[in-house]
Structures are given as C-alpha cells and as structure tokens.
Amino acid sequence: MIQNLIYRGPDPSRASRDVVHRSRGSLRGSMIAMLPAFPRPRVIQFESMLEYRFLCLTLVRDDVVDIVEQPPALVYQRQDGTRAHHTFDFLLRMADGERIAVAIKPAERVIRRDFMTELRHVAAAMPKHFAHRIKLVTDEHLDKRAAADAARQLMRSRPALSEVAA
C-alpha cells in the first residue's frame, strides 16, 4: 500500500516578542525542535550565539520537558525605585516539574553592567507561579565543543514535518 505524505509546518514560536533579526554583532535565528510537552514540532527562536549553544545543550537533555523562549516580561523595581521590565531568555520546565528562568549574557557584560544586582531585584519581584528559581548562564558556563556535538545530534534526530495523509 502506498502512503501519501503531506507536509505540515511546525507550530509557531511561543515567544512573547519576536526576535529582532537585524544585528551587526550577534547571531539571530530559529530552529525546529520537539520536546515531550510539545504536541508537534515547534519553532524556537534565539538571539545570540550563546543562546544557540544553550538551546542545543538543553534540547538534548532528557530531563527538559518544555522550553519557552522570551517568556512574558516581569516588572520589578530597580535599586533607585524606578520600575523596569526584564525578559528572560528562556523558561524551562523540567521533568520533576521545576521551572527555571534562564538569563544568558556574556560574562564581561554581567560584570560591566552589574547584572547580578538587576537579577536580585527581578528575583524579589518574580511571582512563584512564573519560576521556582533563576539561572544565569554566561559564556564561561558553555562548552563550545559540547554545544557543537549537541547541534550535530539535533541535526541527526530532526523531527519529521510530514505526516501520512488521512
């Protein structure tokens, strides 16, 4: 029996905002991935090489069930009392139910802009239903070789976008 296959595109990104695609100094893009919480393959966007590496390393893990890039921004109060918004790069849901808000920044920028202080204020204002904890990831945390291996593994196990026609 011959089966007719039809193409069905991936589900769209769940990002709260679109990734800005024009940049002189940063990699922007998207990939199609499949995780246990996804009913179908879905587009996941990234805004830098660091985010791409983190995403590759995350998507090959067995304990990651769901990922949302650019989740809704959180409102917090800065040290000077002014209101500000912070958008995490990713929100992960683990197999044990833990939700982790992930901020990804170059280590040099974390130090230069005192980003740890900002994250402390964001953490103080973060609702419990949003995430259980915050994780800061810098270029010093990401192994380039392991990320390249993970990217190759993802390429070999790409989700199918064709289905048998009913």
N, C-alpha and C positions, 0 to 999 in steps of 0.2 A: 504494500500500500504506500502510495506517495503522500507525504505530508507537505502541505503548503505552509511556508513560514511567512509571517508578517513582521514587519519592523514596528516596534513600539518604543518610542523615545523614552529616556529616563524621566523620572519625576523631577520637578524643578527644585532648586535650592530653597532651603527654609531660612536663609539669612534674613535678618531684619532690615538690611540695606544691601544694595548691590555693591559689589567690589568696584572700586574706581580702576578702570582698565588702563588709563594713561599714566605712566610713571617713567621717569628717566633712570631712576636708580634702583628699581625694585621689580621683582618678578610678580606678575599678576596672572591668574588663570583659574581653571576649574578642572575637576576630574569627575568621573562617574564611578561611584562606589556602591557597595552593598554591605549592609550590616544587619544583624538579627532584627532590629526594631524597624527596619525599612520594609514596607510591603513589596516594593520594587526597587531596582537600582535608582539612585538619586544623584543629582549634580551637587558637588561640594566645591565651594569657591575658596581661593586663598589669595592673600595679598602680598606675600613675600616669599623668598626662598626659605627662610626659617619656618614659616607656616607650612610650606610644601613639605619640607623634611619632617616636621612634626606630624603632619597629616599622614604621610606614608608610614611612619613608625607606628602611629596609632591604629591605622586601618588593618594592620596585620596582627594586632593583638587579639587574643581570644576573649579577654575579659571586657572589651569595649563593646557595648550593645548599641549605643546611639551616639550620634555627634551632630551638633548644630553649630554651624559657623556663623559668626556675627550675631549672637543672640541679642534680644532687645537690650537697649542701653539701660544702665542703672543710674539713678540720680543720687548724688552724695554731696556732702558739704566739705569743701576744702578747708585747709587749716586756717585761712583768713576769713572763713564764714560764708564765702560765696558758694552758690550752687553750681554743680558741674555734672556732666554726663560721662559715663565710661562704658564702652562696648568691649566686652571680652572677645578674644579671637575665636575661641571655641567653648562649647559647653558639652562635656562628656557625661554619658550615663554608663556606669559600669554594671557588670553582671550582678553584683551584690546590691544594686540599687543606689549606690553612692553617685552623687552628681558633683562634678568638678568643673569650676570655671577656670579657663586657661587663658593667661595673658602671655603673649610671645613678643619679646623685644630683644634687640641686640644688647649685650652686656654693657657696652660703652654708653648707650642711651639710658639704661637703667640707672647708672651711676651719675651721669651728667645731669639728668633731669630729676634726680631723687625720686624715681618712680616707686620705690618701696613705700615712701610716705603716702603717695597717692593711693596705692593699693591698700594700705591700712585704713584709710578713710572710706574707700569703696567697701572693704570687708565689714566695717562697722555699720554701713547702711544697707548691706546686702540682705534681702529677705531670705529666710530659711528655706522657703519653697523653691528659690532660684537655684541654689547650690549649697552643698554641705561644706565645701572648702574651696579656696583659691590656690592655683598653682601658677607660679611664674616660671617660664621656660626661656632661657637665653641661648645664644649660640654656643656658650660653654657647656650646655647640657646635651646638645645634639651631636651625635657621632655621624659625620658625613658619610663614612663608608657603610654604616648600618642603615642609614636612610636610603642610600643608593641601592643596597641589597633589598630593602623593603619595597622600593619603587619597582624593581625588576620582578619581585614576587607578585606585586599587584598587577603588573602588566601580563604576567603569565596566567593569572586567575581572574581576568576581567569578567564582570557579569555580562551575561548574554542579553542582548536587546531585541532578540527575535523570538517569536512565540509560534506555536502551531496554531494555524487558523482554525476556528471552530466550525 
